[in-house]
Amino acid sequence: MNSHERVTRAIHFNGPDRLPHYLPDGQENDILWLWLDRPADQQAWTPLPDGRQRKIDAWGVTWETMGGGSFGEAVAWPLADITTQSSYELPDINNQTYFDSARQLVENNNALDNPRYCLGVMPCSSLNEGTHNVMGLANMFAAYYEHADDLKAWLDRLASAQRVSIRRLAEIGCDGVMGYDDWGLQDRLMISPRLIEEFFMPHYRENWALAHSLGMDVWLHSCGNIISILPMLKAAGLNVIQQDQQENMGLENLDACAGGQLAFWCPVDIQQTMARGSIDDIRAYVRRMITTVGSHNGGYISMAYSTPEAVAQTPERVAAMCAAFREYQTLTSSN
């Protein structure tokens, strides 16, 4: 069984020979995770007199940070007034050269004796996050009630841009398409399921149906406590949910809600066990993930958090997690 088939079987609960992997341990992985080039920032990180740094991204959002790295806070938004959205020009996110560059990576992968599963991230990967980044979160919350038509018109534009991305990712040979939309706070949804249904689900259904019609699986990153909308996302066409935290919902609860229906692509919980547990705790949690959400003739894919230093993960903990995934990798095929 090659890597492409292994991942596909895990996603569709069709009996992979072992757990598929995407791990930073120097061993062979099963996924080619494609992040395409994107428009450059309008202004790179620039030091300020008080020690902060500031940049303006390709969308016109001004970010500030005290220490650089992967975190920053948006402080000015080009669409703070959503009623001006019709005059806002989207960045050139679907520039064909970005896809042409990625095409060679896909072709090189497909020529290997063991081709991997090609997962393409949409350049405009977020509807919810992409909107509150350019609006400001408080402004977006108000717009649901004060400027609903303008907000819907803006979401129509983003969703249309995503459909261009989906078609081009299919054209270069991707097996799956990935988006990013965090929907949860620590203990509840960010907004009500009613608002998610009204403003976002029509776009998810249309875009995910398009991906399926082009032969691709649909993957979504969404963190926070989102367990209540997992059935809604599955019904809309989602195949794989990527979560960096699970303990705020509970592995057994996630399995009862969506096990055998959605495949899970997760590291050990980055806020709890991976951050504060012992090495033995990390190993035990890996085994629990595989024997809960991964016990449905597939349904689970391993991964590690992409910037471990940003969440205080030591190399020793990351190594222990990766070793446990490799050690327990056949449990998924025996359950």
N, C-alpha and C positions, 0 to 999 in steps of 0.2 A: 504494500500500500504506500503510495507516495504522499508527500506532504499535502498536495492539493486535495487529494481524495480524503485524507485523514481529517482535514479541517471541515470539508464539506459534509462528511459523514457525522462529525460531531455536532455541527449546526442543525442537521436534519434528523438527529436521533436514529442514525442508521448504522451504528456499530463500528466506530473507529477501532483500529488495532491497539491504540494507546491514546493517552491524553495528548492533544496537540499543544505545542509550546510557542511562546514568544518571550524569550528570556535573555538577559544580558550576561550569560555565563560562558560565552565563547563556544558553546556547542551549537549543533544544527537546530535551526528553528523552522517552523512550518508556515509562517506568514511573511509575505513581502508587504510591508505597511508603507503605502505611498503617500507622502506629503508633498504636494506639488508646490512649485514656486508660486509666489504671490506678489502683488504690487508692493513696492518698497514703501517704508514709512516716509511721510512728508518731511519729518525732522527726526534725526537720530537722537538717542539719549544725550542730553546736554546738561552739564553740571550747573547748579544754581548756587548763589552765594551762601545759602544756609546749609549746604551739604546735600540737599535733595537733588534728584535728577528728573528731567522732564523730556518727553518726546511727544510727537504728534504722529499717529499711525496713518495708514493708507486711507482710512475712513474719515479722517479729520478729528478723531478723538484725542484729547490731550490727557496724557498719563503722567503721574508723578510717583516717585519711589524714593525711599531713604537709602536703600542699599543696592539698587540694581537687581540683578537676578531675574527670576521668573515672575515676581509679583510686582504689582503696581496698582495705583488707584486712579480711576478716571476722575478728572476734575473739571472738564469742559467738554460739551457734547455738541456736535454740529446739528443735531435734530432735537434739541431740547424742546423746541416747538414743533410737534409732529404735523401741524397744519401746513408747514412749509415743505413737506416731504416730496411733493411733485417736482420741485425745482432742484432737489438734491441729485447729483450725478453719482451713481455707483462707481466704485473703483473698477478697473479692468480685470476683474477676478477670473474671468473665463478666457483670458488671452490664450489663443491657440498654441503659442510657443510653450506655455507651461505643460500642456498635455503632450505636445510633441516630444519634449524632453523626457517625460515619464514613459512614453511609449517604448523607448529603447530599453528601459529597465524591465518592462514587462516582457518584451521579446527576448531579452537575455535570460530572464528567469524561465520562460517557457521552453527554452532550448536546453535547459539543464536535464540531467538524468533524473533528478528529483525536484521537479518544479514545485514551487510553493504556491499557496493561495494568495492571490493579489487583492489587497484591500486598499481601495482608493478613498482618501478623505476629500470631501467636497471643498473647494476653495472658499465658498460661502457656506460654512458648515452649520451655522446656527440661525434659527428663526427667533427664538426667545432671547438667547444671550446676545446674538447679533443686534437685536433691536434695543435691548436696554443698554448695550455698550454705546450706541450712537445717540440714545435719548437721555440716558440717566434712568436709574431704576425707579425713583420716585415719580418722575415724569411719565414713565410707562404705566405704572400703577394707576395714575390719574387718567391716562388716556383711554383705558378700558371703558371708562364711564363718561368722560367729557368729550373725547374725540374718537369714538369707536370707528367711524367710517374712515377717517384719515389713517388710523392705525391699521385697519384691514387693508387699505390700499397699499400701504407700505409693505405689509406682509406678503401681499400678492406679488410685489416686485421682487422681494427676496426669494420667494418660492419659485418664481419664474426663472430667476438666475440659477437656482439649484437644479432645475430641470435641464438647463443647458449643460451644467456640470455632469449630471447623471448620464446624459447621452454621450458626452465626450469621454467619460471614464469607461463607458461600455465600449466605445469605439477603439480605445487603446487596449482593451482586453482584460479589464478588471473583473474579478469574480464577485466582489462585494463593494458596496458604497457605504461610507460612514459619515454621520453627522454628529454634532455636539449640541446638547441642550440640557443644562442642569435644571431640573424641575423641583428639586426638594430643598427645604431647609433641614435642620438636623432632625426634627421630629414631625414634620408635616410638609405638605406641598407649599410651594411659593404662592400660587394662586389656586382658586377653586377648580375642580374638574369641569365645572360648567364653563368657565372662561377658557380653559384649555380646549374644550370641545368646540366652542364657538369660534375662537380665533385661530387655532393651530391645527386641529385634527383634520379639517378638510384638506389642508396642504400636505400633511403627512400621508393621508390616504392616496391622494393623487400622485405625489412624487414617489412614494414607495411602490405603488402599482406600476408606475413607469419603470422603475428599476427592475422589478420582477419580470415585466414584459420583455426586458432587454437581457434577461438571464442572470441578473445579479441578486445576491442576498443583500439585506438591509441591516446595518449595524448602527447603534446609537449609544453614545456616551451620555449618561445622565446620573448625576450623584445627588445625594440628599435622600430623604425618606420619600421614596416614590412608589412604594409597594402598591398603593391603592390604584395607580394608573397603569400598572404593568399589563393587566388584562386588556385595557383600552388600546395600549400600544401594540400588543400582539394582534388584536382584531384588526388594527389598521394596516398590518403587514410587516411589523418588525420581526426580524429573525434573531438578532443577537443584541443583548443589552450589556454595555460595558460600564462597570461600577467600580470605583476605587474604595468605596466604603460599603459594608454590608451589615456590620454589627449593630447599627442603629435600627435596622429592620429585623435582623436575625436570620441566619442561614436557613433554619428549618421553616421559618415563615415564608421566606422567598421561595423555597422549594415547594411548599404547599400552595403558594399562589401561582407560580409560573414554571415550576420544574416540569420538564418534558414538553413544554410549550415554547419557551424562550431559551435559547442558549445563553450562557453567561461567560463573559470574558473579563476576569477579575484577578487582581493581585490579592494577597493577604491584606485585610482592612488596614488602610494607611493611617487611620486616626487612633485605632485602639491596639490590636494585637501587634501589628508591625511596628508601632511607635513605642509601646510600653511593655509588651509581652516578652517572656524569656525565649530563648532559642527553642526549647521544648514546646512552648506555647505556639510558636510560629509553625513548627512541624505538625503539631496536632491540628491546627486550623487548616493547613493545606489538606490534610487527610479528610477533615470534615467537609470542605468544599467539594472535593472530588466525590465523596460518598453521599452527598445530598444532591445538589443541583447537577452534578456530573454523573448521576447514577441511572440515567434514563436511556441507556444504550447510546450514550454520548451526552451532550448538553453543556460541556464545560471546556474552556480553553485557558491555559495558564498565561500569565503575564506578570510583569513587574512595573511598578510606577516609573514613569519616564524620567522624572527629576527627583531621585530619592533624597538628595541633599537638601532640597527645599522643604521636606517634611521630616527632617532629622532621622532619616534611615541610615544606619551605619553599614559599611560594606559587609561586615560580618552577618548582619541580619538579612541583607539581600542575598548573600551567598547561601545562607541556611535555607531561605525560602526556595531558591532555585534548586538546590540539592534535593529538597523534599519533593518538589514537583517531579523531578526526574526519577526519584526513588519510587514514588507512588503512582507513576504514570499508567500502569496497567490496571489499576483498580477500576477505572471507568469501563474497561471492557469485560470485567468479571462480575459486574453488578447487574 
